[in-house]
Each structure stands twice: as structure tokens, then as C-alpha cells.
Amino acid sequence: MSDRQIVVSLIREPVTVPLTGAYAGVTVTLRRLTTPDYAEAQQAAQAIIQDESKLLPLLIEHGLLPEGKLKAWKRKKETDPISYARFLTGVAMWVGAVECGVKGIDSWTGILGEDRKPAPVHRDVIEVLMLDEHFSSQVTAELDKAARILAIEGKPSGVSPTGSSGVGTTA
């Protein structure tokens, strides 16, 4: 008999989580995203990445074009497809995080605008915040946790792939 149990959480209310490190004192309230929510966010990100009329203004606004600006970006695209693909991969990760944030961030505390008043939860603010790797990684990890409606508790049992009774997947 297995000690493993699956607990189904039917709670759909947002969760409030404190951030750490440079963001200690900041809390973010996140909606619990479902698989369709994630799919929508990723489709929205993909649409931006594939449409230069949407992507270029975003890159320019946030200073993400390579040295030499637009000409360098076009040159990289035409002459160095591998480097361009790496660049786009990074941009796609950021845009994906932004889209998940737009869909999943309900509210926050401790984030101020230039006027020192609480910053609104708005796409423009989320875009800037998600440029910071530490903020982005914490929020996306918490969005992932908040999205889980299944939790597995207990220790796995059974024969491991190596044939021992240690932890491992069973057939």
C-alpha cells in the first residue's frame, strides 16, 4: 500500500505571498491560474513575439534592443540566426512572464510609482518589474504554485527503477 495521497484543493481564492531578498516587505496577491489561463497567457506572448509591429515598440520602450539599436537588431536577425534565436528566447521568457503576471497578479503592496504612491497593477508596471530576474522568478514561481490544485502528500513507495525499495517511479 502506498503512503502517497492526492489532495484536491477546491479553493480558488487568490493567495497573498511575501517576496524575499531585495523585495522583502513586498506582498503579491495572485489569482490561481488554470491550465487554460496559462495557455491564453502563452498564446498572447507568442502573438507578441511573432508580430514585429507589437514586439519592436516593446523592445524599444524597455531598451532591449542590442547595441546599435534597430539596425543591429535587423542585422542580427539576418546574419546571425543562432544569436537572434537566443535573443528571442530571452525576450519570449520575459513576455511570457509578463502575460502570466497580467493574468495572475491581483494586487500588491510595497510597490510604488515614481510619485511614491502605490503603483497600480497595470501591464506597464508589470513589464518593468518582470525585467528584474529576482522579481520575475519569485512571482512566476508563486504563480506556478498558486495554479496547482492538486497536492501530493506522503512518501512514494514501490520498487524504484534500479530495483531497490528506495524512492523512485514505479511501473
C-alpha positions as CSV (number, residue, x, y, z in Angstrom):
1,M,0.0,0.0,0.0
2,S,1.3,3.4,-0.9
3,D,1.7,6.3,1.6
4,R,1.1,8.7,-1.3
5,Q,-2.1,10.6,-1.3
6,I,-3.6,13.2,-3.7
7,V,-5.3,16.1,-2.1
8,V,-7.6,18.1,-4.3
9,S,-7.9,21.7,-3.4
10,L,-11.1,23.3,-4.5
11,I,-10.1,26.7,-3.1
12,R,-10.0,29.2,-6.0
13,E,-9.5,32.4,-4.0
14,P,-6.3,34.4,-4.6
15,V,-3.3,33.8,-2.4
16,T,-1.1,36.5,-0.9
17,V,2.6,35.8,-0.8
18,P,5.5,37.8,0.6
19,L,8.5,38.2,-1.6
20,T,12.1,37.8,-0.4
21,G,15.6,39.3,-0.9
22,A,15.6,42.8,-2.4
23,Y,11.8,42.5,-2.4
24,A,11.4,41.7,1.3
25,G,8.3,43.6,2.6
26,V,6.5,43.4,-0.8
27,T,3.5,41.1,-1.0
28,V,1.8,40.0,-4.2
29,T,-1.8,38.6,-4.3
30,L,-2.1,36.1,-7.1
31,R,-5.1,34.5,-8.8
32,R,-5.0,30.7,-9.1
33,L,-4.4,30.3,-12.8
34,T,-5.8,27.2,-14.5
35,T,-4.2,25.4,-17.5
36,P,-6.5,27.4,-19.9
37,D,-5.3,30.6,-18.2
38,Y,-1.7,29.6,-18.8
39,A,-2.4,28.6,-22.4
40,E,-4.0,32.0,-23.0
41,A,-1.1,33.8,-21.5
42,Q,1.4,31.9,-23.6
43,Q,-0.7,32.4,-26.7
44,A,-0.7,36.2,-26.0
45,A,3.1,36.1,-25.5
46,Q,3.6,34.1,-28.7
47,A,1.4,36.6,-30.7
48,I,3.6,39.5,-29.5
49,I,6.9,37.6,-30.3
50,Q,5.6,36.8,-33.8
51,D,4.4,40.2,-34.7
52,E,7.2,42.7,-35.2
53,S,4.7,45.6,-35.1
54,K,4.0,44.7,-31.5
55,L,7.4,43.4,-30.5
56,L,9.6,46.3,-31.7
57,P,7.8,49.0,-29.8
58,L,8.1,46.9,-26.6
59,L,11.8,46.3,-27.1
60,I,12.4,50.0,-27.8
61,E,10.3,51.1,-24.8
62,H,12.3,48.9,-22.4
63,G,15.7,49.4,-24.0
64,L,16.1,45.8,-25.0
65,L,17.5,46.2,-28.5
66,P,21.1,45.2,-28.9
67,E,23.9,47.8,-29.2
68,G,23.3,49.7,-32.4
69,K,19.6,49.6,-31.8
70,L,17.2,48.8,-34.7
71,K,19.9,48.4,-37.3
72,A,21.8,46.0,-35.1
73,W,18.7,44.0,-34.4
74,K,17.8,43.6,-38.1
75,R,21.5,42.7,-38.9
76,K,21.5,40.1,-36.1
77,K,18.2,38.7,-37.4
78,E,19.5,38.5,-41.0
79,T,23.2,37.4,-40.5
80,D,23.3,35.5,-37.2
81,P,20.2,33.4,-36.8
82,I,21.5,31.5,-33.8
83,S,22.3,34.6,-31.8
84,Y,19.0,36.0,-32.8
85,A,17.2,32.9,-31.7
86,R,18.9,33.1,-28.3
87,F,17.9,36.8,-28.0
88,L,14.3,36.0,-28.9
89,T,14.2,33.1,-26.4
90,G,15.1,35.5,-23.6
91,V,12.6,38.0,-24.8
92,A,9.9,35.3,-25.1
93,M,10.6,34.3,-21.5
94,W,10.1,37.8,-20.3
95,V,7.0,38.4,-22.4
96,G,5.6,35.1,-21.2
97,A,6.2,36.1,-17.5
98,V,4.5,39.5,-18.3
99,E,1.5,37.8,-19.7
100,C,1.2,35.4,-16.8
101,G,1.6,38.3,-14.5
102,V,-1.1,40.3,-16.2
103,K,-3.4,37.4,-15.9
104,G,-2.4,36.3,-12.4
105,I,-1.4,39.3,-10.3
106,D,-4.5,40.6,-8.5
107,S,-2.8,43.2,-6.2
108,W,0.4,44.0,-4.4
109,T,1.7,46.1,-1.5
110,G,5.1,47.8,-1.2
111,I,5.4,48.6,-4.9
112,L,5.5,52.4,-5.5
113,G,5.4,54.5,-8.6
114,E,7.8,57.4,-9.3
115,D,5.4,59.7,-7.4
116,R,5.9,57.5,-4.3
117,K,2.3,56.4,-4.3
118,P,1.2,52.8,-4.6
119,A,1.8,51.6,-8.2
120,P,-1.3,50.3,-10.0
121,V,-1.4,46.7,-11.1
122,H,-1.1,47.5,-14.7
123,R,0.7,46.0,-17.7
124,D,3.2,48.8,-18.0
125,V,4.3,48.3,-14.3
126,I,4.3,44.5,-14.7
127,E,6.5,44.8,-17.8
128,V,9.1,46.8,-15.9
129,L,9.0,44.6,-12.8
130,M,9.3,41.4,-14.8
131,L,12.6,42.7,-16.3
132,D,14.2,42.1,-12.9
133,E,15.1,38.5,-12.8
134,H,14.7,38.2,-9.0
135,F,11.2,39.7,-9.1
136,S,10.2,37.7,-12.2
137,S,11.5,34.4,-10.8
138,Q,9.7,34.8,-7.5
139,V,6.4,35.9,-8.9
140,T,6.4,33.2,-11.7
141,A,7.3,30.5,-9.2
142,E,4.4,31.7,-6.9
143,L,2.1,31.8,-9.9
144,D,3.0,28.2,-10.6
145,K,2.4,27.2,-7.0
146,A,-0.9,29.1,-6.9
147,A,-2.0,27.3,-10.1
148,R,-1.7,23.9,-8.6
149,I,-5.0,22.4,-7.5
150,L,-3.5,19.0,-6.7
151,A,-1.1,18.4,-3.9
152,I,0.6,15.1,-3.4
153,E,1.4,14.2,0.3
154,G,3.3,11.3,1.8
155,K,6.2,9.2,0.7
156,P,6.3,7.4,-2.6
157,S,6.6,3.6,-2.3
158,G,7.2,0.7,-4.5
159,V,10.2,-0.6,-6.4
160,S,12.4,2.1,-7.9
161,P,13.8,1.9,-11.5
162,T,17.0,0.4,-10.0
163,G,15.1,-2.4,-8.4
164,S,15.6,-1.3,-4.8
165,S,12.9,-0.2,-2.5
166,G,14.2,3.3,-2.5
167,V,12.4,6.3,-3.8
168,G,11.7,6.2,-7.5
169,T,8.9,5.9,-10.0
170,T,7.1,2.7,-10.3
171,A,5.9,0.9,-13.4
